Amino acid sequence: MSAVARFSRPALLLISLVAASCFAASAPAQTFSPYSDFQAMTLSDLATLQVKLTYMGNQTTAVGTLLFGAAGNTLNAGLFVPFHRSGQPYFNDDVGQYKFTASVTELKAMIDSVATLADVTDGDADPNGTVSFSLLNTAGGTTKVFQAIVNKTTGRPLFGEMLTVFKTNVAAVDFLRAFGCAAGVLPTTPPADIEGQVQVKAGGLRADRRSPGQFVGRVRVTNTSGTAMQAPVTLVAVVDGDAELIGADGKTCNIAPPGNPFVNLITAGSLAPGATVERTLKFANPSGNKLNVSYRVFAGAGTL
């Protein structure tokens, strides 16, 4: 993984909180710019854009701050400090920071997409707000900052728009999903459970002789219905025990029980009637306990 996304898995967004029960009141914030100023920025202006997401809600473990911007931009949460709203808890900025890059075209698309959300672009601190969404740019030598503090009701549409815009940016989706799940602001509508419309055949897991403590097996999913299954088609592995699916595309948040790993079988198009897709899966099982895995399949729009 690149130096920008310097942590091995976005699931590590939840990190130990040593002391965060109290925080110092922030200094009076500098003047914010309206959201329309960011909409008016050109693609070249957006090369220096930084976006920061900070969790401010109740927590027993820290939720690392998420920063992103264009490749080549030096992302620095410290630049946002003079614009902290008085009395708001920004301590997660100091606990851990996670970063990804996006193209200026993606950043422009995100700004335009979020512009449709009046409850975000008003720049207010919503009642019971838990996530700070901030934009900062120094293009032209002038620092402009926008900030909205959203709650779960106004935050879910925000994350829905961002996940849609960045859907082909694997690192972006990973980090946004992990942050959004931890913060409770992911869209809550899951994709369709297509059990009964597909056949899942899993070969027995066998020890990988080249990798001690790891097991490998194949899973085949066949569309047994008369209807095409629209992408994405996703396979969720329900693991009984402490084993981990290596190379998972993420972990479930809206599918009970949460926290199960999943892999994307098809990301575009559809799985036609009678068609089959197959994946080789590898699990780490260092404890050596019996490895029991069952599978569920989901398809179409929604957030796992």
KOLNUVO-695981 format. One record per residue (C-alpha): residue in three letters; x, y, z. Coordinates in steps of 0.5 Angstrom, whole numbers, padded with zeros to 4 digits, always signed. Each point is the difference from the previous one (the first is absolute). Layout:
REM residues N
ALAXYZ
...
//
This chain:
REM residues 304
MET+0000+0000+0000
SER+0002+0007-0001
ALA+0004+0004+0005
VAL-0007+0005+0000
ALA-0004-0006+0002
ARG+0005-0002+0005
PHE-0004-0005+0004
SER-0001-0007-0002
ARG-0007+0000+0000
PRO-0006+0005+0001
ALA-0003-0005+0006
LEU+0006+0003+0004
LEU-0004+0007+0000
LEU-0002-0002+0007
ILE+0006+0001+0005
SER+0001+0000+0007
LEU-0002+0006+0004
VAL+0005+0001+0005
ALA-0003+0007+0003
ALA-0006+0004-0004
SER-0005+0001+0006
CYS+0001+0007+0000
PHE+0003+0005-0005
ALA+0002+0007+0000
ALA-0005+0006-0003
SER+0002+0002-0007
ALA+0002+0007-0001
PRO-0005+0004-0004
ALA+0000-0002-0007
GLN+0002+0004-0006
THR-0005+0002-0005
PHE-0003-0006-0004
SER-0001+0001-0008
PRO-0007-0002-0003
TYR+0000-0007-0004
SER-0001+0004-0006
ASP+0007+0002+0000
PHE+0002-0007-0001
GLN-0005-0001-0005
ALA+0003+0005-0004
MET+0007-0002+0000
THR+0003-0003-0006
LEU+0004-0007-0001
SER+0007+0003+0001
ASP-0003+0004+0006
LEU-0002-0007+0003
ALA+0007-0003+0000
THR+0001+0004+0007
LEU-0007-0002+0003
GLN+0000-0004+0006
VAL-0006-0004+0003
LYS+0000-0002+0007
LEU-0005-0004+0004
THR+0000+0000+0008
TYR-0004-0004+0004
MET-0003+0004+0006
GLY-0005-0005+0003
ASN+0000-0004+0007
GLN+0005-0006-0001
THR+0004-0005+0004
THR+0006-0001-0005
ALA+0002+0006-0004
VAL-0002+0001-0008
GLY+0006+0002-0004
THR-0001+0006-0004
LEU+0000-0001-0007
LEU+0003+0005-0005
PHE+0000+0000-0008
GLY+0002+0004-0006
ALA+0004+0000-0006
ALA+0006-0004-0001
GLY+0006+0004+0001
ASN-0003+0005+0005
THR+0002+0000+0007
LEU-0005-0002+0005
ASN+0000+0004+0006
ALA-0005+0000+0005
GLY+0003+0005+0004
LEU-0002+0005-0005
PHE-0007-0001+0002
VAL+0002+0002+0008
PRO-0002+0008-0001
PHE-0007-0002-0003
HIS-0002-0005+0006
ARG-0006+0002+0003
SER+0000+0002+0007
GLY-0002-0005+0005
GLN+0000-0006-0005
PRO+0004-0006+0001
TYR+0005-0001-0005
PHE+0005-0005+0004
ASN-0001-0005-0005
ASP+0005+0004-0005
ASP+0005-0001+0005
VAL-0001-0008+0001
GLY+0001-0002-0007
GLN-0001+0002-0007
TYR-0001-0004-0006
LYS+0001+0002-0007
PHE-0002-0001-0007
THR+0001+0004-0007
ALA-0006+0001-0005
SER+0001+0003-0007
VAL-0002+0008-0001
THR-0006-0003-0004
GLU-0002-0004+0005
LEU+0000+0006+0005
LYS-0004+0004-0004
ALA-0005-0005-0001
MET+0000-0001+0007
ILE-0001+0008+0001
ASP-0006+0000-0005
SER-0003-0006+0003
VAL+0000+0002+0007
ALA-0003+0007-0002
THR-0006-0003-0001
LEU-0001-0001+0008
ALA-0002+0006+0003
ASP+0000-0003+0007
VAL+0008+0000-0001
THR+0001+0006-0005
ASP-0003+0005+0005
GLY+0007-0001+0005
ASP-0004-0001+0006
ALA+0001-0004+0006
ASP-0006-0005+0000
PRO-0003-0002+0007
ASN+0003-0006+0003
GLY+0006+0001-0006
THR+0005-0005+0000
VAL+0004+0000-0006
SER+0004+0007-0002
PHE+0000+0000-0008
SER+0005+0005-0002
LEU+0003+0003-0006
LEU+0007+0004-0001
ASN+0003+0003-0006
THR+0006+0005+0000
ALA+0000+0001-0008
GLY+0002+0007-0002
GLY+0003+0001+0007
THR-0006+0001+0004
THR-0003-0005+0005
LYS-0007-0002-0001
VAL-0003-0005+0005
PHE-0007-0002+0000
GLN-0003-0005+0006
ALA-0007-0003+0001
ILE-0001-0005+0006
VAL-0005-0005-0001
ASN-0004-0005+0004
LYS-0002-0007-0002
THR-0006+0003-0004
THR+0004+0005-0004
GLY+0006-0004+0000
ARG-0003-0006-0004
PRO-0001+0003-0006
LEU+0007+0004+0000
PHE+0003-0007+0000
GLY-0005-0003-0005
GLU+0002+0005-0005
MET+0008+0000+0002
LEU-0001-0008-0001
THR-0003+0001-0007
VAL+0005+0005-0003
PHE+0006-0004+0003
LYS-0003-0007-0002
THR+0006-0002-0005
ASN+0005+0003+0005
VAL+0002-0007+0004
ALA+0003+0004+0006
ALA-0005+0005+0000
VAL-0006-0005+0001
ASP+0004-0004+0005
PHE+0002+0006+0005
LEU-0007+0004-0001
ARG-0003-0007+0002
ALA+0004-0001+0006
PHE-0001+0007+0002
GLY-0007+0000-0001
CYS-0002-0006+0003
ALA+0004+0002+0006
ALA-0003+0007+0001
GLY-0007-0003-0002
VAL-0001+0004-0006
LEU+0000-0005-0006
PRO-0007-0001-0004
THR-0004-0005+0004
THR-0003-0003-0006
PRO+0003-0007-0002
PRO+0001-0003-0007
ALA-0005-0006-0001
ASP+0001-0007+0003
ILE-0001-0004-0006
GLU+0000-0007+0004
GLY-0004-0005-0004
GLN+0001+0003-0006
VAL+0008-0002+0000
GLN+0003-0007+0001
VAL+0007+0001+0004
LYS+0004-0006+0000
ALA+0006+0000+0004
GLY+0006-0004+0000
GLY+0003-0003+0006
LEU+0006+0005+0003
ARG+0006-0003+0000
ALA+0007+0002+0003
ASP+0004+0004-0004
ARG+0007-0004+0000
ARG+0004+0006-0002
SER-0003+0005+0005
PRO-0001-0003+0007
GLY-0006+0002+0004
GLN-0004+0001-0006
PHE-0005-0004-0004
VAL-0003+0001-0007
GLY-0006-0002-0004
ARG-0004+0002-0005
VAL-0008+0002+0000
ARG-0004+0000-0006
VAL-0006+0004-0001
THR-0006-0001-0005
ASN-0006+0004-0002
THR-0005-0006+0000
SER-0006+0005-0001
GLY-0003+0003-0007
THR+0002+0007+0002
ALA+0007+0003-0001
MET+0003+0002+0007
GLN+0003+0008-0001
ALA+0006+0002+0003
PRO+0003+0000+0004
VAL+0000-0007+0002
THR+0003-0001+0007
LEU+0002-0007+0004
VAL+0000+0001+0007
ALA+0004-0005+0004
VAL-0003-0002+0007
VAL+0006-0002+0004
ASP-0001-0004+0006
GLY+0006+0001+0005
ASP+0006+0005-0001
ALA+0002-0001-0007
GLU+0001+0005-0005
LEU-0002+0001-0007
ILE+0007+0002-0004
GLY-0001+0005-0005
ALA-0007+0002+0002
ASP-0004+0006-0003
GLY-0002+0002+0006
LYS-0005-0002+0006
THR-0007+0001+0001
CYS-0003+0005+0004
ASN-0008+0000-0002
ILE+0000-0008+0000
ALA-0001-0003+0006
PRO+0004-0002+0004
PRO+0005+0005-0003
GLY+0007-0001-0001
ASN+0000-0005-0004
PRO+0005+0000-0006
PHE-0003+0000-0007
VAL+0003+0000-0008
ASN-0003+0003-0006
LEU-0001-0005-0005
ILE-0003+0005-0005
THR+0001+0007+0000
ALA-0003+0002-0007
GLY-0005-0003-0004
SER-0004-0006+0002
LEU+0000-0007+0001
ALA-0005-0003-0005
PRO-0004-0006+0001
GLY+0003-0006+0000
ALA+0007+0003+0001
THR+0005-0002+0005
VAL+0006+0004+0003
GLU+0005-0003+0004
ARG+0005+0003+0006
THR+0006-0003+0003
LEU+0000+0002+0008
LYS+0006-0001+0005
PHE-0001+0001+0007
ALA+0005+0001+0006
ASN-0001-0005+0005
PRO+0006+0001+0005
SER-0004-0003+0006
GLY-0001-0007-0004
ASN-0007+0000+0003
LYS-0005-0004-0005
LEU-0002+0005-0005
ASN-0007+0001-0002
VAL-0002+0004-0005
SER-0007+0002-0003
TYR-0002+0004-0006
ARG-0005+0005-0002
VAL-0001+0004-0006
PHE-0003+0007-0002
ALA-0001+0004-0006
GLY-0002+0007-0002
ALA+0000+0007+0003
GLY+0001+0001+0007
THR+0005+0000+0006
LEU+0002-0007+0003
//
